[in-house]
Structure formats: structure tokens, C-alpha cells
């Protein structure tokens, strides 16, 4: 599994910690740090960041995203409004464990500012450890696992039918949104290099 780490610029100073904690928690998986990096002179909001993550997921450039913003809520809402993402809001290790086992989504949004005081780093690390503590989507608790898997599968099917794909969505959105989402050169280059969806790769090349 390829895990992309990318957060909004409001929390750029947490990027190194978020990447390191994800890499440690997801040992055995490829973890790619996509920024926004500390010291990077760019302003990217949670909507543009979510759009970039959605494009990455839909293109197959990454399989899972670890992300966040000041509260974590905005990023979660933005991702769940876009194609290809099923994002959980994970403020605690319990939320992370249940999201991974029950919902089996492909993106996790963490609060990187709100409540991030004393022991904030410990909670972040513990949350990511529980997120990657076992296979995704197996169901929990064990006696209800079959029903939980069925419900998670139903939710994913509904999302696929309810949300437009990027080739259709791009023509309905302000073109500047995609430009802003892929304005950082490392994001655009990574998407072009690692993306498997020809339509999305072409979209990235043409902006």
C-alpha cells in the first residue's frame, strides 16, 4: 500500500511529525511525504489539499492518505465531498481503530491544531498506530464482523454511484480549483509520474 501524507499549509509545522509518525505506524508500507513542508512559502487551504488527495486516490498514485488541518473536520468534509475518497475524522486512537477495522476507508483526517497541546504528539502517534493495527475493513467486534463488512461495502457502492468522477466533475468546477490543487510542483510531478488513470494524468499535464 502506498500512503501519501499531505496536510493543509495552516499546519505545515506539523508535517515532519505527521510523516514520521505515519512511517513508524505503517511499517512495511511505502509512505510518501507530499507536504506542505515546513518553511514552504505557499498557502494551500483544506479544500485545495483535499482536491489534490482525491485526484491522487482516483489516479491510483496513492492508496491511502493521512492528512489533516487545524480542526481535522474541514479536511474530512472536503474529502468526503470529492470522488474516490472515504475519509474518517480521527481525533483519538479509538476512532482510528474503529475506522480502520469497520469502515475500511482510504483517508484519515487528524486535528493538527485543535486540542494539540500537552501530549499532542503522543496522541497523534497512538492514533496512527491504532489506525494501522491490523487489516482494514475486517469488521469489529468479531461477532458482528460480517454485518459490519456488508454495511461498509454498501456505503462504498453508494459513494461510487452518488459522486461524479473527476473527468465529469472537472468541467463543472471552477478551473482555478484544480490549478490551485496541483500548483505545487512536487504534487503535479508525482501525480503525472505515479498516476495510472490516463484521464487524470492528462488533466494534470494540461493545467
C-alpha positions as CSV (number, residue, x, y, z in Angstrom):
1,X,0.0,0.0,0.0
2,X,1.3,3.5,-0.9
3,X,0.4,6.0,1.8
4,X,0.5,9.7,1.0
5,X,1.0,12.3,3.8
6,X,-0.3,15.7,2.9
7,X,-1.8,18.4,5.1
8,X,-3.0,22.0,4.6
9,X,-0.5,24.8,4.9
10,X,-2.0,26.1,8.1
11,X,-0.3,23.1,9.9
12,X,2.9,23.0,7.8
13,X,5.0,22.9,11.0
14,X,3.4,19.5,11.9
15,X,4.4,18.0,8.5
16,X,7.6,16.3,9.6
17,X,5.9,14.9,12.7
18,X,2.9,13.6,10.7
19,X,5.2,12.0,8.2
20,X,7.4,10.4,10.8
21,X,4.5,9.1,12.9
22,X,2.8,7.7,9.8
23,X,6.0,6.0,8.6
24,X,6.6,4.4,12.1
25,X,2.9,3.3,12.4
26,X,2.7,1.9,8.9
27,X,5.9,-0.1,8.8
28,X,6.0,-2.3,5.7
29,X,4.1,0.1,3.6
30,X,5.5,2.8,1.3
31,X,5.0,6.2,2.9
32,X,5.4,9.3,0.7
33,X,5.6,12.8,2.2
34,X,3.9,15.3,-0.1
35,X,3.9,18.3,2.2
36,X,3.0,21.1,2.7
37,X,6.5,21.2,4.2
38,X,7.7,23.4,7.0
39,X,9.2,26.6,5.6
40,X,7.4,26.2,2.2
41,X,6.2,29.6,1.2
42,X,2.8,28.6,-0.1
43,X,-0.8,28.9,1.1
44,X,-2.9,25.9,0.4
45,X,-6.3,25.5,2.1
46,X,-8.0,22.3,3.1
47,X,-10.3,22.3,0.0
48,X,-7.4,22.5,-2.4
49,X,-5.5,19.9,-0.4
50,X,-8.5,17.6,-0.4
51,X,-8.8,18.0,-4.2
52,X,-5.2,17.1,-4.7
53,X,-5.6,14.0,-2.4
54,X,-8.8,13.0,-4.3
55,X,-7.0,13.2,-7.6
56,X,-4.1,11.1,-6.2
57,X,-6.5,8.4,-5.0
58,X,-8.6,8.3,-8.1
59,X,-5.5,8.2,-10.3
60,X,-4.0,5.3,-8.2
61,X,-0.9,7.4,-7.4
62,X,-1.6,6.6,-3.7
63,X,-3.8,4.0,-2.0
64,X,-4.4,5.8,1.3
65,X,-4.0,9.4,2.6
66,X,-3.0,10.6,6.0
67,X,-4.0,14.3,6.3
68,X,-5.4,17.0,8.5
69,X,-6.0,20.7,9.0
70,X,-6.4,22.8,12.1
71,X,-9.5,21.0,13.3
72,X,-9.5,18.0,11.0
73,X,-13.2,18.5,10.3
74,X,-12.9,20.6,7.2
75,X,-10.5,18.2,5.5
76,X,-12.7,15.3,6.3
77,X,-15.8,17.1,4.9
78,X,-14.0,18.2,1.8
79,X,-12.6,14.8,1.0
80,X,-16.0,13.1,1.5
81,X,-17.5,15.6,-1.0
82,X,-15.0,14.5,-3.7
83,X,-14.6,11.4,-5.8
84,X,-12.6,8.4,-4.7
85,X,-12.3,9.2,-1.0
86,X,-13.9,7.7,2.1
87,X,-12.4,9.8,4.9
88,X,-12.6,9.4,8.6
89,X,-12.2,12.1,11.2
90,X,-9.8,10.6,13.8
91,X,-9.1,12.6,16.9
92,X,-8.4,9.6,19.2
93,X,-6.9,6.1,18.9
94,X,-10.3,4.6,19.5
95,X,-11.7,6.4,16.5
96,X,-8.8,5.4,14.4
97,X,-9.0,1.7,15.3
98,X,-12.7,1.5,14.6
99,X,-12.5,3.4,11.4
100,X,-9.8,1.1,10.1
101,X,-11.5,-2.1,11.2
102,X,-15.1,-1.2,10.5
103,X,-15.3,1.4,7.8
104,X,-12.1,0.5,5.9
105,X,-11.8,3.9,4.2
106,X,-8.8,5.3,2.3
107,X,-8.2,8.6,4.0
108,X,-7.7,9.8,7.6
109,X,-8.1,13.4,8.7
110,X,-6.5,14.3,12.0
111,X,-6.9,17.5,14.1
112,X,-3.4,19.1,14.0
113,X,-4.2,22.3,15.8
114,X,-7.4,21.9,17.9
115,X,-6.6,20.3,21.2
116,X,-3.0,19.7,20.2
117,X,-1.4,20.8,23.4
118,X,0.5,18.9,26.1
119,X,0.8,15.2,24.9
120,X,-0.5,16.1,21.4
121,X,2.4,14.2,19.8
122,X,1.7,11.2,21.9
123,X,-2.0,11.1,21.0
124,X,-1.1,11.6,17.3
125,X,1.4,8.7,17.3
126,X,-1.1,6.4,19.2
127,X,-3.9,7.3,16.8
128,X,-1.8,6.4,13.8
129,X,-0.6,3.2,15.4
130,X,-4.2,2.1,16.1
131,X,-5.2,3.1,12.5
132,X,-2.7,0.7,11.0
133,X,-3.2,-2.0,13.7
134,X,-4.4,-4.8,11.5
135,X,-6.1,-5.3,8.2
136,X,-8.6,-2.7,7.0
137,X,-12.3,-3.5,6.8
138,X,-12.3,-6.8,8.6
139,X,-15.2,-5.8,10.9
140,X,-15.4,-5.2,14.6
141,X,-16.4,-6.6,17.1
142,X,-15.8,-10.1,15.8
143,X,-19.3,-11.3,16.5
144,X,-20.7,-8.6,14.2
145,X,-17.9,-8.6,11.6
146,X,-20.0,-10.0,8.8
147,X,-22.6,-7.3,9.2
148,X,-20.0,-4.6,9.5
149,X,-18.3,-5.7,6.3
150,X,-21.6,-5.7,4.5
151,X,-22.5,-2.2,5.7
152,X,-19.1,-0.8,4.7
153,X,-19.4,-2.4,1.3
154,X,-22.8,-0.9,0.8
155,X,-21.6,2.6,1.8
156,X,-18.7,2.4,-0.7
157,X,-21.1,1.3,-3.5
158,X,-23.4,4.2,-2.7
159,X,-20.5,6.7,-2.8
160,X,-19.3,5.4,-6.2
161,X,-22.8,5.9,-7.6
162,X,-23.5,9.2,-5.9
163,X,-20.3,11.1,-6.6
164,X,-19.2,12.2,-10.1
165,X,-15.8,11.1,-11.4
166,X,-13.1,13.7,-12.0
167,X,-13.4,13.7,-15.8
168,X,-17.0,14.9,-15.4
169,X,-16.5,17.0,-12.3
170,X,-13.6,19.0,-13.7
171,X,-15.9,20.5,-16.3
172,X,-18.4,21.7,-13.7
173,X,-15.9,23.3,-11.3
174,X,-14.0,26.5,-11.4
175,X,-10.9,25.6,-13.4
176,X,-8.8,27.5,-10.9
177,X,-9.6,25.0,-8.2
178,X,-7.7,22.2,-10.0
179,X,-4.9,24.6,-10.8
180,X,-4.6,25.6,-7.1
181,X,-4.8,21.9,-6.0
182,X,-1.9,21.0,-8.3
183,X,0.0,24.2,-8.2
184,X,2.8,22.8,-6.0
185,X,5.3,21.3,-8.5
186,X,6.0,18.2,-6.4
187,X,2.3,17.3,-6.3
188,X,1.8,17.7,-10.1
189,X,5.0,15.8,-10.9
190,X,4.2,12.9,-8.5
191,X,0.7,12.6,-10.0
192,X,1.9,12.6,-13.5
193,X,4.7,10.1,-12.7
194,X,2.7,7.7,-10.5
195,X,-0.9,8.1,-11.7
196,X,-2.5,5.2,-13.5
197,X,-5.7,6.9,-14.7
198,X,-4.9,8.4,-18.1
199,X,-7.7,11.0,-17.9
200,X,-6.5,12.4,-14.6
201,X,-2.8,12.4,-15.7
202,X,-3.9,14.3,-18.8
203,X,-5.8,16.7,-16.7
204,X,-2.6,17.3,-14.6
205,X,-0.5,17.8,-17.7
206,X,-2.8,20.3,-19.2
207,X,-3.3,22.7,-16.3
